[in-house]
Amino acid sequence: MFSIGNDELAKCKPLGDLIYCNRCRKRHFIRYGEKVLPDGTKKLDKLLAHVKCDDAKSFLVGMNYKKVNNP
């Protein structure tokens, strides 16, 4: 379970295009999800940011353009 308040999120650092992974010690491109619109088309949604580490696991790294779990 993960929870974060709006006041905590406001204090977090901004998110860039790459992030240093503290699990594998490599840099990963940040990925975002897609929002499905009522007409069926998809639009990039940058509310949640994640990375794929070792091509198997996905880890949450950001919310609303802010880092949430990487110091």
C-alpha positions, 0 to 999 in steps of 0.5 A: 500500500502506498499513500501520500498527501497533497502537502507531501507531494508539493514538497517532492522534487520535480520529475525529469525524463530519466531517473536513477534506479536504486534497485539496479543502479542504472538509469531508466526512461520514465513511462506514463500510462494512457487514459481512454477517452469516451470515444475510445481513443487513447491520450497520454496521462502523466498523473502516474509515472513508472519505470520498467526495471530489468524488463520484468518489473514496473515501479512507481516513481512519480505522481503529477510530475513529482518524484515520490520514491527516489531521494 
